Amino acid sequence: MDGETHLWLIRHAPVDGPRGVIHASDAPADLGDAAAFADLQVRLPRGALVVCSPARRTRETAARLGLAASEDDAFREQDFGDWTGRRHSEIEQELGAEAYRAFWNSPGTNRPPGGESFADQIARARSGLARLPAGDVVLVVHSGTIRAVLAIALELAPELALRFVIDPLSLTRIDRLENAWRVVAVNER
């Protein structure tokens, strides 16, 4: 890679659906926060490459921002497998409180049934980042994807990267330099 890549990571708008659910990729976005969209639009670089995950909520967020995004599966949210579409309370009841808590005691490396771990998501995001060119790149993605990129940039263990709060419609700025990373801002609103 020659030159710096300036990553403008935007978490998608909130899901337009019930809380406490592990939403599937076809869950729609709530695009009603006009002020947040206007604020983001003026802060983003013009002429940047724009990439989003294939999820409906990221595509809708990018479109609402007036961005023509290409989709890249490397930047999708963590795959929760058999838990997708289900409420956390329902999963806890099925597994039992102790087993459910045991899973979340090591959320970075545990895999839900038929899904992937957060460490798997980090590896996937790393492959996507390797394909990005120098210059400005806007990524309209998920909180997990942004945490994965932070884990890569800061060389964090998966569990440590999960400590970051990434709000809907927030902006995180990270620069990939020749031989290092620079974190400019995290979770700005």
N, C-alpha and C positions, 0 to 999 in steps of 0.2 A: 504494500500500500504506500502510495506517495501522497504526502500532504495530510492535513488534519481533516477529520470528519466531525462536524458539529451536529450532535444529536439533539433534536427538539422532541422530547417524549411527552405525548399527551395521553392521559387516561381518558377513555371514552366517557360519554355522558352517563348518568345513572341509568340502570336498567329500569324500564317501564314494566314493572312486575312486582310480585310479592317479595318481601324481605325474608331473609333466613333460608333462601333457596340457593342451591348451586345451579346457576343458570346455564342452559345449553347455548350453543353458538347462535341459535336463531332468535334469542331473546332481543326484543327491540329496545332502543334507547329512548329515554325521556329527553326530548330536544327543546324543552320549554324555557330553559334559563338563558334568555336572550342576552343579558348583561355579561354572563360568563363567556358566551360564544364571541361576543363583540370584543371583549378584553383579549381573548386568545388570538383572534384574527389580526389585531394590530401588533401583536408581539412576535408573530411568526415571520421568518425571512421569506422574501419573495423569490420565486424561481427555484425553490428547494425541491429535491426529490421527495415524494410523499409515499409512504408505505403504511399499510394497515394490516391487521390480522384479517382472516376471512370471516370473522364473526360479524353478524348483522349490526350489532351495536357500535363496532368500530367503523364500519363502512358508513353508517348513518351519521356518526359524529363527524367523520371527515367530510362528507357531503355538506352537512350543515355549516361547516367552516369554509365551504367553497373550495375544497381541495380535491383534486383528481388523484386518488390514491390507487396504487397497485397493491394487490394482496400478496402476502408472503406467509405461508404456514409456519415458518420458523418463529413468528412473533405471536402465535395464538396463545390463549390462556392455558394454564395447566389443565391437563385432561384428568378429570375426576372419575372417569370410567363409569361404573355402575351407580355411582352416587349422583351423577348429573341429572338435574331436573328434580331432585329430591330436597326436602327440608332437612336441615341439620338435626332438628329435634326428632324427626322420624328415623334418621340413621342411628342416632344415639339410642333410641328406644329399641331398635332392632338388634344392635350390637351389644347393648348393655352399657351402662355409664362407664364402667371401668375400662372396657375395651375401646370405647370411643375416646376417652381421655388418653389412653395409652398411645393411640394413633397420633394425637395432637401433641404428645410429649416430644416427638421427633418428626415434625411435619416436613422437614427438609429432605428426609431420605425415605420416609414411608410412602408406599404407593396404595391408593385406594384400589379396591378390586377392579381389574380391567383398565386401570388408569396409569398415570405416571407420577413420579415424585417431583418435588420442586427442583431437586438436583438434575433430574432429566430435562426439566424445562430450561434450566440454566444452560445445559449443553446444547439444546436446540437453539436457544437465543444466540449463543456464541457462534454457531454456524451461520445464522442469519446476519449477524454483525460482520462476519468475515467477508460477506458478499457486497457490503455497502461501499459506495465510492467515497472519495474525499469530497469535501464541500458540506453544504447544509442538507441535512436529511431530517424530515419530520416523520415521526413514527406515531400513529394513532393506534394505541394498543391497550393492554389491560394492566391492572395493578401488579399482577404477578410477573408480567413481562418486564415492567419497569424495575421491579425489585431484582429480577434476574440480571438485567443490564447493570444495575448497581453492584450486585455481587461480583460480576465480572470486572468492572472498573476498579472496585475497591479490594478485590481478591478476598471476599468474605465467604465464610462457610454459609451454606444455605440457610441454616437456622438464624444466623445473624442478619442476613438480608431481609428475612421476613419481619424484622422489627420495624422497617420503614412504613410509615403511613403514606399512602398514595390516594388522594381524594379524587372523585370524579371531576373531570374537566380541569385538572391541575397540570402544570407544566414542570417537567424536570429537564434540566440541561446538562449534558455530559459531552465532553470533547475527547475524541480518540486522537491522540498525538502520535508521532512517529514511533515512540517506544514507551509510551505511558498513557495514562488517562487523567483527565481533570474533571472533577465534579463542580459544576458552576452553581447549580441550584437544584433543590429537591422539593417537590410538592408545592410549588408556588401557585397561589390563587389570586 
